[in-house]
Amino acid sequence: MQIPVVGWTPLKSLEQLPCLGVFLGLQVLYACEIQRQKQGMSPKQFMMFRVKALAALGGVALLLMLIVAPTGYFGPISSRIRSLFLRHTRTGNPLVDSVAEHQPASSQSYYQYLHNVCYIAPIGFILTITNINDANIFVLLYATAAYFFSAKMVRLILLLGPISSTLGGVAIAALGEWAINALTSVPESEAEIAAAKAEKGEKKSSGKKSKSSVGSRIKSGKSARRTSNWAKLLKPEQAWLLSFEPIFGPVVDYFCTVQGRAAAKALAMLILVGGAYNSMLFTTYCRTMAEAMSSPSIMFKATLRNGESIIVDDYREAYWYLRDQTPEDARVMAWWDYGYQITGIGQRTTIADGNTWNHEHIATLGRCLVSPEKEAHRIVRHLADYLLVWTGGGGDDLAKSPHMARISNSVYSDICPNDPTCRKFGFLDREMAPKPMMAKSLLYKLHSHNQRPGVKVNPKLFKEVFTSKYNKVRIFKVLQVSKESKAWVADISNRVCDAPGSWYCSGQYPPAVQKMFVRWNKRNFKQLEDFNVEADDKDAQYHEDYMAAMSGKRTPTRRSETGQKTEEAAELEDDEVDDEVDDEVDDELEEDDLEDDELEDIGDVEYAWQNTADTTQLWNLIHRDDAESLRSWIAAEPYIVHLRSEDGRGPLWWAYEYGRDEHVELLLASGADPEARDGKDVKPSDMMR
């Protein structure tokens, strides 16, 4: 039996098996109910019978798990599920940690999606606790679980919708019923009130005061207090609430007085009028949100600096350009966020979309974008015909690129050796000045082509074909596309399907790309929680270093393995992996290496003088005389020796100031300028004590 895509996952996944367990448990409970009716069991007998039946079911399930688990039958819990029980960005999976919707929900988010219900639902929750039964136990459990998961992940506020409506309805019904009763109730006659007072006085005179604990007074006084105003409000099954009479009794007694009844009527009117007014606001808000969420738009209104209101239609225009101006068999490479839009609106094949189950494929896409331009072109030309990037600031592709580097580094460790979070790929300051590695990347050049001084793509590799009106989207055509690889991918015989003629066929990379994977020592990303995959020392070390780095700790320097090649990679190099077209492209680009050579000399780059996290860390390392950590950092990011704080001083000044001779030698050997001057025209050596 073959079920495409899904397969036997519902019977293997630890995320879905509990649902099956609940289903089976309900069947057992129903069978127990049938037996109770047939045998006429008492409540106590029925309870014991249910416990035994459920225990038997649990025992059988446990035995099956112990037998099957060693065979590797069960699948692991995914990082997305684990993230519900961990702090955001601490799942160990850089792809999951990069998704904004996985962040914890804020109070603003609750109000945005629930409006006034987020204030009313807690009242309903409390009222539900006071009336415990099977139905209300379900409501309480549902509410608790939904709130917990929504607090961990903002996208799961969706789970709160149904239960918030339920609890809000409970609260509104209770308040409305009380308000109507307060307005329509008829006060007791004076004779009835006098008789009640006389009866109460007789009980007081005949009774004796006794000293006892609070617990004993509560137990012994419950029957006596059942005639109180507080007790009259409670149902027989709510007897346990009598314990709260010292708190709520005086309030209820006040509302039973003449003055209290008048106050209750005023409060009731306020509740009804305020409820009616807020219900109108809530209805209008719901309709507005429903229209906005059911009709998502990639067009939005904005205001220019001169105050002019405009409609930004850049994204639709870009996708329509793909639809109207590119061949039907064009393949578009873009970050996975926009894949569905490219397919749905642009009607073109996208390299990746929101279905990010293939971690290694997303990492390969990230490598294409964060690699230097020439290296990126070597693989892009085998996969895509066009490149689409989001620009224009905000959450554009350049802002997301540090996540791309981390994701790609989880599969290709040669991108940022010994640095699982790829700190050397990022920004130098708050002005988003790129670090040298980012400045060389394909993504940065596509993003800033002809828009920042000295930044442009190689015209022999990529050609700009579209830039939207407000610079939100840019599209580049890939030159020197490998026709052989494109034809190989299009050949149906090269597809791997789950069954002959099936529509479900997992993708394959063309042979040229597969050879590149071998040379790059591509490794499948192994989840820590995947107990069916035996993780080796490298996987364990990666996870340890990643979690340490995400916690703000620096990872220790280890011997880089990027120079070590597998036997298969060595054989491929001996067989001249690169095809003839690659060789021709490399020959043509040799004359264009001047631009890359200029970037290699990071000492020629001018860095802004400002206080940043990096300058603070440099000062701390030198102040603590931690030369080893500084050496590790310089090895990973050589440019840091040129960073300066806002007063113009940098690590070499501080090293001289604190008399750190080892640091001075290290910084000078790494290219720090001994003749540089700070804002007061002071050289580093002038700081010697």
N, C-alpha and C positions, 0 to 999 in steps of 0.2 A: 504493500500500500504506500502510495506517495502523495503527499499533500504539499504542493509547492510553497516555498517561503516558510510556512508555519511548521510543516513536518510534525515531528512528535514533541515539539517544544513544550506544549502544555503539560505533558506527562513527565518532563525532565527538568524543567526550569524551577529552581527553588523560589522564584518570584511568583509562579503560577500554581504550583502544587498546593500551597495553603488554601487557595480558592476551592480546589477539588476536595481538600479535607473538610472545609466548611460544608460543601454540598453533601458529602457522604454523612457528615454528622447530623445534618438536618433530616436525612432519610432515616437514620437510626432513631432520632427523636420521634419522628412520625410513627415508626414501627412500634416504639414503646407506647405511644399514645393508643394505638390500636389494641395492644395487649392489655393496657389498663382498662379499656372499656370492656373487653371480653372477660377478664378475670375479676373485675370489680375491685381493684386495688385501692387501699386507703392512701391518703397523701404521703404518709411516711413510707409505705411499701413502694409506692410509685417512684419516690425520690431515690430510694436505694436501688430499685430496678434500673433506673436511668443511669445512675452512676456506674453500675456494673456493666451495662451495655456500652457506654462510652469508654470505659476503661478497657474493655475487650477490643473495641475498635482501635484505640490508641496502641494497645499492645501488638496487635497484628501489623499496624502501620510501622511501628518501631522495628519489629522483626524484619519486615520487608526492606526497610532502609538499611539495616545492618548487613543484610545479605547482598543488596544491590550496590550500595555506595562504593565498596572497594573496586568494582568493575569500571568506575568512571562514568556511570550512567547519568548521574545528576549534573546539571550545569551550574555554573557559579552565579552568585549575585552580582549584577552589573554595578559599575561605579555610579550610575545615576540613582540606583536604589540606595547604595551605601552612602551617597552624599546626603540622604535624608537624615542620617544619624551622625553625620560628621559636620565639622565646620566648613563653610564654603571655601573653596580653593585648597582643601586638605584631603581630597579623595585619592590622591596618588595618580590620577589620570589627567594630564594637562588638557586633553580635549574636553572633558566634562567640566573641568575647572574654568574653562574659558567662556562658557555659556552664561550670558548675563541673566537669563531667566532662572538660573540655579541659585541666585542670590537670595538671602532671607527676605521675607516680606517686611515692609515698613508700615507704620500706622497710616501713612498717607495712601499706601496701596490698598489697605483694607477699606478705607473710606471711599476710594475711587471706585471700587468694584461692588461694595455693599451699601454705600451711602449710610442713611440713618439706621439701617438694620444692624450695623456693627455695634451700635450703642444699645439697641433694644434686645438683641439676641442674648446677651449675658443675663438679662432679667428673666427671660424665658428659661434659660438654663437653670437658674436658681429655683424657679417655680416648679420645674420638672423634677428636681431633686426631692421636693416636698411631697411628691405623689408617685412613689415608686411602684411600678408594675412592669410586666414583661415588655410592653411597648415602649415605656419611657426609659427602661434600661438600654434598649437599642438606640434610642435617640441620644442618650447621654454618651454612650460609647462612640457613636458616629460623630458627635460634636467634638469630643475630646481628640479622636484620631484626626479628624479633618483640620482642627485648629493646629495640632502639633505639626502636621506635615506642611500646612500652608505657611507656618512660621519659619520652617526650614527652607522652603523654596517658593518664591513669589508666584510662579506659574500655577501652583497647586491651590491658590485661593479659589480656583474654580470648584474644588471639592466642597468649599464652604457654602456655595450657593444654595443647594437644596436644604441643608440642615439649618442654615441661617434663616431661611424663609419659615421653616417649621418652628424654630424657637421664637422668632419674631412674632409669628402668629399666636403662639402660646401667651406671650407677654401682652400683646395688644388685646387678645380676648379677655385675659384676666383683668387688665386695667379697665377695659370697656365695661365689663360686667360689674365691676366694683363701682364705677362712676354712675352707671344707670341705677344700680341699687341705692346708691347714696342719694340720688335725686328723686327716686320714686318711693323710698321706704317710708312707712307710717310710724311715728314714734309711739312707744308704749304709753298706756294711760297712766295717770298719776297714781291710781290705786295699785296697779301692777308694780310700778316702781317702788311704792312704799312697802308693799308686801315683800318684795325681793330684798329691800334693805333690812326689814324686820327679821326675815329668815336668816340673813347673813349675820345680823347682830346676835341672834340666839346661838348660832354656831360658834361665834367668837367667845361669848360668855361661858358656854359650857365646855369649851376646849381648854386644855392646859398647854402652856408653853413648854417645849422640850428642846433640849440642846442635842443636836445631832449633826452629822456631816451633811454637806451639800447633797451628796449622792443619795443618802438615806431620805433626806427631805423630799428630793425629787420623786423617789420611788413611792414613798408613803403618801405623798400629796397629790398624786395624779388623779385619783378618783375624786378627791375633794375639789380639785380645780376644774373638773369637767363642767361645772356650772358657771365658770367665769366667762367673760366676754371673749377672751382669747380661745378658750376651749370650744365655744359655740361655733367658731369659724372652722374648726378642724373636723375632718371625717374620722370614723373609727380607726381606719388603717393609718391615720396620721398621729396616733397617740404619742409617738416619739417626739413630736414637735412641742409637746407640753413642757419639755425641758427648757424651751426658749421663752417661757412666759415672763420671767424677770426682765427680759429685754423688750419684747413686743407687747406684753400685757398692758403696761401703762399707756402705750400709744392707742391700743384698741379701746381701752377704758375711756380715754379722752374723747375719742370720736363717738362714744355712746352718750356723752353729755350733751346738753342743749347747745352750749357754745361749740362743742366739737362737731355736732351735726351741721351747724351753719358753716363751719370751716370745711367740712367734708363736701358740702354742696358746692362751695366755691372752688375747691380743688377739683371736684368732678367736672365742673363746667370748664375749667382750665384744661383738663386732660382731654375732654371731648373736642373743644375748639382747637387746641394745639394739635391734637391728633389729626383732625380733619385738614387743617392747613398743611401740616407736614406730609400728609398722605398725597395731597395734590403736588407738592414739590417732588416727592418721591416718584410719583407716576411720571411726571415730566422728565425727571432725570433718567428713569428706566428706559423711556422711549428714546431719549437722546443716545444713551449708551448702546441700546439695542441696534439702532440704525448705524452708529459708528462702528460697532464690532461686527455686524453682519455684512457691512459694505466697506471693507478695508480699501483704502486708496493709497496709491503711491504718489499722489499729487497732494500738495499742502500749501497753505497760505503763509507768506512770510512778509516781513517789512524791511525795506532797504534802509541804509543809513540816512537817506534824505527824507525818510518817512513814507515813501511810496509803497503801497501794498501790491504784492505780486503773487502769482500762482506759480509755484515751482513744479515744473512738469518734466524735469530732467530724466528721471528714471524711465518713464513711459517712452519718452523720445528715444532713449538709448536702446530699449528693447525693440521698439519699432524699427530702428535702424538695422538691427540684426535681422529682423523678419523681412525687411524690404530690400536691404542692400547687400546681403551676404548669400552665398549659395545655400541651397537647401541641405546639403550634406556638411555644412560648416560645423566645426566643433569649437565650442567656446570654453575657455578656461577662466574661471573666476573663483573666488573664495566660496565655500559651500553655502553661505548664508543666502545667496541670491540665485541658487540653482533652480528652484521651483519657478521663480519669476522668469528666468531666461527660457525655461522650457514652456511655460504656460503662455507668456506674453510674446516673447521673442521667437517662439516656435523653432528653437534650435537645440541641438544636443549640447548638454552641459557636462563638464568633466566630473562635477560633484554637486550634490544637493543636500537638503536637510536630512536625508537618510544617512546618518553618519555612523552606521554600524561597522563599517570597514575602517578601523582606526589607521591601518597602514596606508590606505589610499589617501586619506585626508593628510597624513604625514607627508606622502609623496607630493601632493599638491602644495603643501606648505614649503617643501624643499624647493620646488620650482620658483616660488615667489621670493624666498629669502636668500637664495643663492646669488652669487655674482652674476652679472648679466650674461657673460659668455657661457658659463657653466650651466645656467638655467636654460639658455637657448638650446643646448645640446639635447636636453630631454623634452622641452616644450615642443620642439619641431616634430617630435614623434607622436605627440598627443593632441595637439590643438592647432586650429587655424587662426583663432582670434583670442585676444586677452582682454578681459573687461575688469576695470578697477573702479571702486568707489573713491571719490576724492572730495574736496570741498570742506574738510575739517570735521569736527565732531567725532562721531563714531565711524570714520571712514576706514579704509583698508590699512592705512599707515598706522592708525591708532591701534588696530587689531594685530599688527604684524609681530609684536613681541610674543603674542600667543601662538602665532603661526610658527615662529622659531622654536618655541618650547615643544609644540606638538611634533614637528618634524624631527627634532633632536631625540625624541623618545624612541624613534625607529632608526634614525641615522645618527649615530653618536659622533660622527666625524664633524658635524656642523658646529657644535660647541663642546669640544672635548672636556670632560671632567666638570661640566657645568650644566646640570639638567634643566635649569631655568633660563639658560642662554642670556645671562646678564649683559654680555657684550653686544647683544643685538637689542638696541633700544634707543632712548633719547638721552642726551646729555643734560638737558635742563628743561625748565617749564615752557620754554619757547619752542620745544620740540625740535631742537637741533639734533641731527642724527649722529649716532656713534659711527665710527669708521666702517664697521661691518654692515650697518644698515645703509650707509651712504653708498656702498658698492652693490647693494642688492637690486635685483630686477624690479621688485615692487616699488622701491623708492624712486628709481629712475622713471618708471611708468607714471607714478603719482606726480612727480615734480618736473616732468619733461618740459623744457622751455618755459618753466614758471618760476624756477629758482636759478640764480646765477650759476652757470657752469654745469647744470644738470640737464642731460639729454640722453636719449636712448641711441644706440648704435643704428644708424640708418640702414645698415646691411643686414640687421637682425630683425628689427621691428619697425613698423610704419604706423604713425598715428593716422587714424581714419575718421575718428569722431570724438569731439569734446562737447559736452552738453552746454546749454546756454549759460547756466550758472555754475559751471565747472563741478557738477556733482558726480558725473560719470565720464570716464574716458575709455575708448576702445582702440586697441592696437592690432594691426594685422601681423601675424607671424610670417616672416620671410624664410625662404629655404626649407619649407615644409617637406618632410620625408614622404614622398608619394608611396614608397614601398610599404612603410609602416601603416599609412592610412588605408591602403588596399588590403593589407593583411587583416586589420581590425574589421573591415567591412565584409570580409569573406565569411559566409555563414559556417563553413566547415571548420573554422577556427574557434567557434563558440563552444563553451562547455555548459551543456544544459543538464538538468536533473533527470531528464528523460528525453528520448528522441521526439522531436517535434514540439517540445514544451516551450511555453512562453517565458519560462524562468531560466535564464542563462546567465551565470556569473561571468563578469568581464575578465578578459585576459589582456595583459600588456603585450605590445608587439615585441618580437625577439630582441630588437636593439635595446629596448628599455629593460627587459629582463636581464640582459648582460650588464647593464649599468648597475642594477640592484646588487649583482654579485660583487662588482668592483667596490661598491659602497658598503659592503658588509651589512646589507639590510637585515634587520632582526625584527621578527614579529613582536609586537608589544604584548607583554604578558601581564595580565591583571594580577595584583597581589591576591585577590580573593578567589582566583581560579585554581581551586585545589586539585583539579583534574590535570593541570599542566605543571610539570615539575620545573619550577623556576631555578635557574642556575645562579651562581654567585654574582654574575654581572647584573641579572635582573634584580636580585635582592639589593645590590649595592646602588643601583639606579634609584630604586624606590627610597632607600634610606637617604641618599643625597638630595633627592627631589623634595622629600618632606622636610628635611633640615633647611634647605634653601627657601622653601615657602614660609618657613617659620622665622626667616630673617638671619639664619646662621650661614656662614660661609662653609662651603664644602672643602675638605682637605685636598691638597694636590696629589694626584695619582699619576702613575705612568700612563701616558696616552697610548691607546691601542689603535689609533687611526692609521699608523704606519704598518701595522701588522695585517697581512692579507691571508685569506684562506687559500688552500691549495687550488680550489676551483677558480678563485679570482686570479691567481698567478697564471694558471693555464690559459685563462681568457686573454690576459695581457700578452702572453706569448703568441697567441693566435691572432693578435691584432684585432681587438674587439671593434674598434671604430670602423664603420663602413666608409666607402670611398667618399660619400657626400660629406660626412663629418670631417674628413681630412681636408676636403676642398674648402669647407667653411673656415676651418682653423687657419689654412694658408691665407685666405683672404683677410682674416682678422689680425694677422700678425702686424700689419701696418697700422692698425688702430689701437695698439696697446698703450699708446702714450697716455691716454686718459686714465687707464687703470694704474699705470706706473706712478702717475701723480698722486693717486689716492693711497698708494702703498706707503708713501713717505708721510706718515701721520704727523711728523713733527712740523710739517708745513701748514697744517690745518690750524686756523685761529679759533680758539675756544673762548666763549664769553666769560667774563669775570663775574661769578655769582656764587652764592652759597647754595650748595646742593647736597643731597644725601651722600654722593660720592666724595665731595670735599670734606664733609664731616667725618666720614669713615676713614679717609686718608689721615686726617689730623689725629683721630683716635689711635690708629695703628702706630703712628710715629710717636705719639705721646706715651703709649704703653710699651714702646720699644719692641714691637712685634714684627721683626724683620721677615720672619718666615711667611706670615700671612701676606705681607706686602709683596714679597717675591712671587707668591702664588698668584696674586691678583694681577701683577704686572705681566706675568706669563700669559694669563688669559686675556687681558685687556691692556696692551702696551701703551695706549694713548693716555692713560690716567696720569702719567708723569707730567703731562702738560696742563692738567686742570688747575684752575686757580679760583680762590674765593673772591668775594666782592672787593676786597682791599688789594687784589692783585697778587697776593701771595699764594704759593702752592706748596707741594710736599717738600721740595728742596729747601725752601725757606725754613720750614718747620724742622726739618732734619738738622740743619745748621743751628737753629735756635736752641734745640734741646740736646745738642751735642751727640747726635746719633751717627757715629762715623760709618757704621755698617749700612745704614739707610742712605747716607750721602753717596757712598761708593755704588750702591745698587741703583740709585736714581740717575747718577751720572752715566753709568754703564748702559742704562736703558734709554738714554737720549734726552734727559732733562737739560735745559739750557742754563749753564752757570752764569751767563752774562745777562740774563733776563732781568728786568726791573719791575718792581711793584708800583702801586699807585703813588708812593712817596719817593720814587726813584731810588729804591734800595735794592741792591743785588742780594742773592741768597747768601753769599759768603759774608756779607756785612752783618748777618745775624749771629755770627759766632760770639759766644760769651767769653 
